Amino acid sequence: MLTRKQIDLLKLIHTRMEAEGVAPSFDEMKDALDLRSKSGIHRLITALEERGFIRRLPHRARAIEVLKLPDALMSQSFAPRVIDGGATARPEPSARARPEDAAALSLPVMGRIAAGTPIEAISEAVRDISVPGTMLSGRAAHYALEVQGDSMIDLGINDGDIVVIREQETADNGDIVVALVEGHEATLKRFRRQNGMIALEAANPAYETRLLRDDQVAVQGRLVGLIRSY
């Protein structure tokens, strides 16, 4: 039997994983559960792990996988949005794929995306990768990108991981997005509107938040899934 705080934390992690493909930070967990310190979050995480509801992935900052939900949270379908393992290359990459009701769907890997210093914009598919259909949402097109850099490491997004992106041109505050900066630099960052500007936030204290004008940033998609590479 789980305590109310344990259930609330598990629900928070599950909801964020479903929405963004990554778990919330410990600071976000602390604020959401109205706890005074992160030590309380550590105790709750340990209790959930000991009871088999979550698994902390080794050597990954704040990387958590939800393994199961209690009956109280099973009213809606559940499927993990984090996949362990590397990507398998496929010949003759296809165009951007649309989700279908299938166990797996092939998506094009559209090159690399910077989670660090911005790199040149994505241009063409380099290979295909299979992802579960449950990772994709709605009728929008989806594609995948290989992460380069460590600026999002505190959200469990590491160099060499594959991110699954839902193609869209708008974003809400807090979304992790593919942002095209000044038409030629693509980067993976958390999106926020701040004092009439757009803030592209890293999840690594070694990187500063970039403040840009609205006309300097074009959202190209939102992160919906993550495939870990070891």
N, C-alpha and C positions, 0 to 999 in steps of 0.2 A: 504494500500500500504506500502511495506517495503522499507527501504532505502537500498542502495548498501551494506553498512557495515552489516546491519541486515541479508540480504540475504547471504552474504559471511560467516557470522558466522553460520547461520543455515545450510548451505551446509557443512561447516567444521564438525559440530557436527553430522550431518546425515551420512557423509562419514565415520567418525571414528566409529560411532555406528555400521554401516554396516560391517566394517572391523574387529573391535575388540570387539564389544558388550558393550563398555563403552565410555563415553564422554571424550574429551580431558580435560586436566587441564586448569585452568584459565591462567597459564603462557604460555601454548602451544597456547591457543586462542589468547593471547596478541601478541605473536611473529608472529603467522600466519597472523594476521590482521594488523601487523606493527603499533600497538598502543603503546603509551609511558607508560601507567599504566594500572593496572587491574581494575581501577574504570570505564574506558571506557567499558570494558567487562561487568561489573556489569550492566551498563546502557543498553547495548544491550540485555543482558539476560532478564532484567526486561521488556523491550519493547516487546520482542518475547513472553514472558509469558503472558503479558497483552493482546496481540493480538491472543492468543490461539494456537500458533505454537509449543510451548514447555511446559513442566510441570516439575518444580523442585520437586523431591520427598522429603518429610519431613524427617528430622533426618538422612539424608544420605549425606555425604560429596561429593560435586560436582556430585550428581546423577541427571541426566537430561534425560527426555524422550521426544523424538520428536513425536508430536501428528499429525501434518500434514505438508505438504510442499506447497509453493506457486506454481502457474501454471508454473513459470519459471524453477522450479526444478522437475517438474513431468514427465520429459521425460523418466525417468527410474522408474521401479516399486519400491514401498516403503512398507516396513513392519517393524514395531518396533522390535528391537532385545532384549528388556528388558521386562520380564514378571513379574508382581506383584503377590505375593502370594507364599504360601509354596508348597513343593513337596508332592505328594500323593504316598504313598507306594503301591507297587504291588507285588503279590506273584510270585514265580518262575522267578527270573530275567533271561533275555536272554543274549546272547553273544552281543558283541559290534555291534550296529546297523548301517546299511548304509542308507543314505538319500533316500527317495522316494518322488514322487509327491503326497503328502498327506497332509491333514489339520493338522494331528498330528502324531507323531512317538514316539514309546517307546524307551528310551535309558536307559542303565544300569548306576546306580550311583556306581562308583567304589571306594567307601569309601571316606575318607577325604583327602584334600590337604592343606598343611600349607601355610597360608599367614602370616607368622611370623617365629618362630623358626621351622626349618625343622623337619618333622615327618617321620616315616618309609614309605617306598615306597608303592604305591597302589598295591593291590594284586588280589582282587576278588570283583565281584559285590555284593552289599548288598541289593539293591532294584532296581526297575525301576521307571522312571519318564516320563511323556508325555511332548513333546515339539513340537512346530509348525514346519512343514517341511520346512518353509521358513527360519528358523534359521540355517539350515544346508546347506552346500555348497559342490558342486562337488560330486565325487563318493567315497571320502575318508570315512573311518569309524569315528564315533563320539561316545563320551561317556560323562558322567557327573560326577562331583565331588562336595562334600560339602566343603565349605571354612571354615577353622579353623584359627582364628587369625585376626589381624587388620593391617597388614603391607601394604595392598593395599587399604586402606580406602579412600585415597585422589582421587582414581579413581572410587569411589562408589562401591567397592567390599568389602563387610562387612562379619563379622563372621556369619556363618550360611547360607549365600547365596549359591546357586547352580550355578556352572559355567559349560557351555557346551564347550567341547574341541574337536577340529578336530584333529585326530590322524595324526601326521607327525613328521619327524626326523630332519627337518631343520627349521630355523627361520631367519627373517630379523631383523635388528636393530629396536627397538621400539616395537616389538611384545610382547604380554603377553603370556608367555608359562608355560607349566608344565615342569620343569627341574628336572631330576634325578641327584643328586649330589653324586659322588663317589659310584654309584651303589646301594645306600640304603636309601638316603634321598630324598623325593619328595617335591618340593616347587613351589608356583605360584609367578612368578616375571616377570618384564619387562627385555627382553633380549637385550644385546648390546655387540658388539665386541669392545674392547678397549685396544690399545697398545699390541696386540698379546694375550690378555687374554679375558675371557668372564666375563662380569659384569652382575650380577643378581641384579636388582635395585628394591627396595621397593618404595611404594608410600605413605610413612609415615615417617616424619623426625626423628621419634624415632628409626628407623632401618637403619643400615649402609648398603651400597652397598657391596656385596660380589664379590671379584675378584678371579677367578678360572682359572686354566689351561684348555685348550680345552679338554684334555683327562679326566678331572674330571666332565664334564657336558654332559649329554645326553638329548637332547630335545625329549619329548614324545608327545607333542601336542601343539596347539595354541588355545587360547581362542577365541571363535566365538559368544558366547551368555551368558547371565546372567539372572538368575531367582531369584528375590528378595524374601527374607523371612522376615516376620514381627512378 
